[in-house]
Amino acid sequence: MRSILYIIAVILIIGWAIGTFAYAAGGLIHILLVIAVIALVLGLFRRDTNVI
């Protein structure tokens, strides 16, 4: 019985660690997406001003 509880505890800790990393990575992905959109918009504005 003790080994089953140990296995369950290890699985829960691993799941918690993966969940925490996924949450942090999700925030990082959103920040990178915002930076990419800003870079795209700035690139479009710079192209338009060079054409005129």
Backbone atoms as SQL, in Angstrom:
CREATE TABLE atoms (id INTEGER PRIMARY KEY, chain TEXT, resi INTEGER, resn TEXT, atom TEXT, x REAL, y REAL, z REAL);
INSERT INTO atoms VALUES
  (1, 'A', 1, 'MET', 'N', 0.831, -1.210, 0.000),
  (2, 'A', 1, 'MET', 'CA', 0.000, 0.000, 0.000),
  (3, 'A', 1, 'MET', 'C', 0.866, 1.262, 0.000),
  (4, 'A', 2, 'ARG', 'N', 1.992, 1.171, 0.669),
  (5, 'A', 2, 'ARG', 'CA', 2.859, 2.329, 0.744),
  (6, 'A', 2, 'ARG', 'C', 3.435, 2.681, -0.618),
  (7, 'A', 3, 'SER', 'N', 3.785, 1.691, -1.425),
  (8, 'A', 3, 'SER', 'CA', 4.361, 1.957, -2.742),
  (9, 'A', 3, 'SER', 'C', 3.322, 2.553, -3.686),
  (10, 'A', 4, 'ILE', 'N', 2.081, 2.176, -3.551),
  (11, 'A', 4, 'ILE', 'CA', 1.029, 2.742, -4.406),
  (12, 'A', 4, 'ILE', 'C', 0.862, 4.232, -4.104),
  (13, 'A', 5, 'LEU', 'N', 0.864, 4.575, -2.813),
  (14, 'A', 5, 'LEU', 'CA', 0.750, 5.991, -2.450),
  (15, 'A', 5, 'LEU', 'C', 1.955, 6.777, -2.943),
  (16, 'A', 6, 'TYR', 'N', 3.135, 6.165, -2.878),
  (17, 'A', 6, 'TYR', 'CA', 4.346, 6.823, -3.381),
  (18, 'A', 6, 'TYR', 'C', 4.234, 7.064, -4.882),
  (19, 'A', 7, 'ILE', 'N', 3.770, 6.071, -5.625),
  (20, 'A', 7, 'ILE', 'CA', 3.614, 6.208, -7.083),
  (21, 'A', 7, 'ILE', 'C', 2.598, 7.299, -7.412),
  (22, 'A', 8, 'ILE', 'N', 1.482, 7.320, -6.697),
  (23, 'A', 8, 'ILE', 'CA', 0.456, 8.345, -6.929),
  (24, 'A', 8, 'ILE', 'C', 1.020, 9.732, -6.629),
  (25, 'A', 9, 'ALA', 'N', 1.782, 9.849, -5.527),
  (26, 'A', 9, 'ALA', 'CA', 2.378, 11.149, -5.176),
  (27, 'A', 9, 'ALA', 'C', 3.353, 11.607, -6.259),
  (28, 'A', 10, 'VAL', 'N', 4.170, 10.698, -6.771),
  (29, 'A', 10, 'VAL', 'CA', 5.127, 11.059, -7.817),
  (30, 'A', 10, 'VAL', 'C', 4.397, 11.482, -9.085),
  (31, 'A', 11, 'ILE', 'N', 3.353, 10.760, -9.460),
  (32, 'A', 11, 'ILE', 'CA', 2.572, 11.117, -10.658),
  (33, 'A', 11, 'ILE', 'C', 1.940, 12.495, -10.496),
  (34, 'A', 12, 'LEU', 'N', 1.400, 12.780, -9.312),
  (35, 'A', 12, 'LEU', 'CA', 0.785, 14.086, -9.080),
  (36, 'A', 12, 'LEU', 'C', 1.820, 15.209, -9.114),
  (37, 'A', 13, 'ILE', 'N', 2.993, 14.972, -8.562),
  (38, 'A', 13, 'ILE', 'CA', 4.045, 15.999, -8.583),
  (39, 'A', 13, 'ILE', 'C', 4.511, 16.253, -10.012),
  (40, 'A', 14, 'ILE', 'N', 4.677, 15.191, -10.793),
  (41, 'A', 14, 'ILE', 'CA', 5.082, 15.355, -12.195),
  (42, 'A', 14, 'ILE', 'C', 4.008, 16.103, -12.973),
  (43, 'A', 15, 'GLY', 'N', 2.746, 15.762, -12.753),
  (44, 'A', 15, 'GLY', 'CA', 1.644, 16.460, -13.417),
  (45, 'A', 15, 'GLY', 'C', 1.596, 17.930, -13.046),
  (46, 'A', 16, 'TRP', 'N', 1.845, 18.209, -11.752),
  (47, 'A', 16, 'TRP', 'CA', 1.858, 19.600, -11.306),
  (48, 'A', 16, 'TRP', 'C', 2.991, 20.363, -11.977),
  (49, 'A', 17, 'ALA', 'N', 4.170, 19.753, -12.071),
  (50, 'A', 17, 'ALA', 'CA', 5.319, 20.411, -12.699),
  (51, 'A', 17, 'ALA', 'C', 5.046, 20.666, -14.175),
  (52, 'A', 18, 'ILE', 'N', 4.469, 19.698, -14.870),
  (53, 'A', 18, 'ILE', 'CA', 4.148, 19.879, -16.289),
  (54, 'A', 18, 'ILE', 'C', 3.101, 20.979, -16.465),
  (55, 'A', 19, 'GLY', 'N', 2.103, 20.999, -15.595),
  (56, 'A', 19, 'GLY', 'CA', 1.069, 22.032, -15.666),
  (57, 'A', 19, 'GLY', 'C', 1.620, 23.422, -15.430),
  (58, 'A', 20, 'THR', 'N', 2.531, 23.533, -14.463),
  (59, 'A', 20, 'THR', 'CA', 3.144, 24.825, -14.183),
  (60, 'A', 20, 'THR', 'C', 3.977, 25.288, -15.360),
  (61, 'A', 21, 'PHE', 'N', 4.760, 24.380, -15.948),
  (62, 'A', 21, 'PHE', 'CA', 5.585, 24.741, -17.099),
  (63, 'A', 21, 'PHE', 'C', 4.715, 25.106, -18.295),
  (64, 'A', 22, 'ALA', 'N', 3.638, 24.355, -18.515),
  (65, 'A', 22, 'ALA', 'CA', 2.755, 24.636, -19.648),
  (66, 'A', 22, 'ALA', 'C', 2.090, 26.004, -19.477),
  (67, 'A', 23, 'TYR', 'N', 1.718, 26.342, -18.244),
  (68, 'A', 23, 'TYR', 'CA', 1.096, 27.647, -18.000),
  (69, 'A', 23, 'TYR', 'C', 2.093, 28.769, -18.270),
  (70, 'A', 24, 'ALA', 'N', 3.329, 28.601, -17.801),
  (71, 'A', 24, 'ALA', 'CA', 4.357, 29.615, -18.027),
  (72, 'A', 24, 'ALA', 'C', 4.693, 29.711, -19.514),
  (73, 'A', 25, 'ALA', 'N', 4.775, 28.580, -20.184),
  (74, 'A', 25, 'ALA', 'CA', 5.082, 28.584, -21.617),
  (75, 'A', 25, 'ALA', 'C', 3.940, 29.215, -22.403),
  (76, 'A', 26, 'GLY', 'N', 2.706, 28.999, -21.954),
  (77, 'A', 26, 'GLY', 'CA', 1.560, 29.620, -22.622),
  (78, 'A', 26, 'GLY', 'C', 1.643, 31.128, -22.569),
  (79, 'A', 27, 'GLY', 'N', 2.026, 31.668, -21.419),
  (80, 'A', 27, 'GLY', 'CA', 2.205, 33.108, -21.297),
  (81, 'A', 27, 'GLY', 'C', 3.324, 33.609, -22.190),
  (82, 'A', 28, 'LEU', 'N', 4.400, 32.843, -22.256),
  (83, 'A', 28, 'LEU', 'CA', 5.530, 33.225, -23.106),
  (84, 'A', 28, 'LEU', 'C', 5.128, 33.212, -24.570),
  (85, 'A', 29, 'ILE', 'N', 4.352, 32.220, -24.971),
  (86, 'A', 29, 'ILE', 'CA', 3.894, 32.143, -26.363),
  (87, 'A', 29, 'ILE', 'C', 3.022, 33.347, -26.704),
  (88, 'A', 30, 'HIS', 'N', 2.155, 33.769, -25.773),
  (89, 'A', 30, 'HIS', 'CA', 1.319, 34.930, -26.034),
  (90, 'A', 30, 'HIS', 'C', 2.161, 36.194, -26.174),
  (91, 'A', 31, 'ILE', 'N', 3.167, 36.335, -25.338),
  (92, 'A', 31, 'ILE', 'CA', 4.043, 37.507, -25.437),
  (93, 'A', 31, 'ILE', 'C', 4.766, 37.512, -26.779),
  (94, 'A', 32, 'LEU', 'N', 5.263, 36.348, -27.201),
  (95, 'A', 32, 'LEU', 'CA', 5.958, 36.268, -28.489),
  (96, 'A', 32, 'LEU', 'C', 5.015, 36.565, -29.646),
  (97, 'A', 33, 'LEU', 'N', 3.764, 36.131, -29.555),
  (98, 'A', 33, 'LEU', 'CA', 2.790, 36.429, -30.602),
  (99, 'A', 33, 'LEU', 'C', 2.519, 37.932, -30.688),
  (100, 'A', 34, 'VAL', 'N', 2.403, 38.588, -29.548),
  (101, 'A', 34, 'VAL', 'CA', 2.170, 40.033, -29.544),
  (102, 'A', 34, 'VAL', 'C', 3.359, 40.758, -30.169),
  (103, 'A', 35, 'ILE', 'N', 4.576, 40.343, -29.823),
  (104, 'A', 35, 'ILE', 'CA', 5.771, 40.955, -30.401),
  (105, 'A', 35, 'ILE', 'C', 5.807, 40.735, -31.912),
  (106, 'A', 36, 'ALA', 'N', 5.420, 39.536, -32.372),
  (107, 'A', 36, 'ALA', 'CA', 5.417, 39.242, -33.804),
  (108, 'A', 36, 'ALA', 'C', 4.403, 40.117, -34.540),
  (109, 'A', 37, 'VAL', 'N', 3.236, 40.312, -33.960),
  (110, 'A', 37, 'VAL', 'CA', 2.211, 41.158, -34.599),
  (111, 'A', 37, 'VAL', 'C', 2.692, 42.601, -34.662),
  (112, 'A', 38, 'ILE', 'N', 3.304, 43.078, -33.594),
  (113, 'A', 38, 'ILE', 'CA', 3.821, 44.445, -33.600),
  (114, 'A', 38, 'ILE', 'C', 4.896, 44.605, -34.669),
  (115, 'A', 39, 'ALA', 'N', 5.791, 43.621, -34.778),
  (116, 'A', 39, 'ALA', 'CA', 6.841, 43.683, -35.797),
  (117, 'A', 39, 'ALA', 'C', 6.247, 43.669, -37.197),
  (118, 'A', 40, 'LEU', 'N', 5.204, 42.879, -37.398),
  (119, 'A', 40, 'LEU', 'CA', 4.542, 42.819, -38.699),
  (120, 'A', 40, 'LEU', 'C', 3.905, 44.160, -39.052),
  (121, 'A', 41, 'VAL', 'N', 3.206, 44.763, -38.101),
  (122, 'A', 41, 'VAL', 'CA', 2.557, 46.050, -38.345),
  (123, 'A', 41, 'VAL', 'C', 3.601, 47.124, -38.621),
  (124, 'A', 42, 'LEU', 'N', 4.692, 47.140, -37.834),
  (125, 'A', 42, 'LEU', 'CA', 5.745, 48.125, -38.080),
  (126, 'A', 42, 'LEU', 'C', 6.386, 47.911, -39.454),
  (127, 'A', 43, 'GLY', 'N', 6.566, 46.660, -39.853),
  (128, 'A', 43, 'GLY', 'CA', 7.117, 46.375, -41.176),
  (129, 'A', 43, 'GLY', 'C', 6.207, 46.858, -42.285),
  (130, 'A', 44, 'LEU', 'N', 4.906, 46.698, -42.117),
  (131, 'A', 44, 'LEU', 'CA', 3.955, 47.178, -43.126),
  (132, 'A', 44, 'LEU', 'C', 3.975, 48.704, -43.219),
  (133, 'A', 45, 'PHE', 'N', 4.019, 49.383, -42.071),
  (134, 'A', 45, 'PHE', 'CA', 4.067, 50.848, -42.086),
  (135, 'A', 45, 'PHE', 'C', 5.347, 51.348, -42.731),
  (136, 'A', 46, 'ARG', 'N', 6.452, 50.705, -42.443),
  (137, 'A', 46, 'ARG', 'CA', 7.722, 51.149, -43.023),
  (138, 'A', 46, 'ARG', 'C', 7.743, 50.919, -44.525),
  (139, 'A', 47, 'ARG', 'N', 7.160, 49.841, -45.004),
  (140, 'A', 47, 'ARG', 'CA', 7.081, 49.595, -46.439),
  (141, 'A', 47, 'ARG', 'C', 6.218, 50.634, -47.121),
  (142, 'A', 48, 'ASP', 'N', 5.069, 50.943, -46.495),
  (143, 'A', 48, 'ASP', 'CA', 4.157, 51.917, -47.101),
  (144, 'A', 48, 'ASP', 'C', 4.805, 53.298, -47.175),
  (145, 'A', 49, 'THR', 'N', 5.551, 53.711, -46.170),
  (146, 'A', 49, 'THR', 'CA', 6.168, 55.029, -46.206),
  (147, 'A', 49, 'THR', 'C', 7.291, 55.076, -47.240),
  (148, 'A', 50, 'ASN', 'N', 7.967, 53.968, -47.502),
  (149, 'A', 50, 'ASN', 'CA', 9.027, 53.953, -48.500),
  (150, 'A', 50, 'ASN', 'C', 8.462, 54.016, -49.907),
  (151, 'A', 51, 'VAL', 'N', 7.266, 53.472, -50.124),
  (152, 'A', 51, 'VAL', 'CA', 6.659, 53.480, -51.446),
  (153, 'A', 51, 'VAL', 'C', 6.239, 54.889, -51.827),
  (154, 'A', 52, 'ILE', 'N', 5.720, 55.637, -50.873),
  (155, 'A', 52, 'ILE', 'CA', 5.264, 57.008, -51.136),
  (156, 'A', 52, 'ILE', 'C', 6.447, 57.874, -51.238);
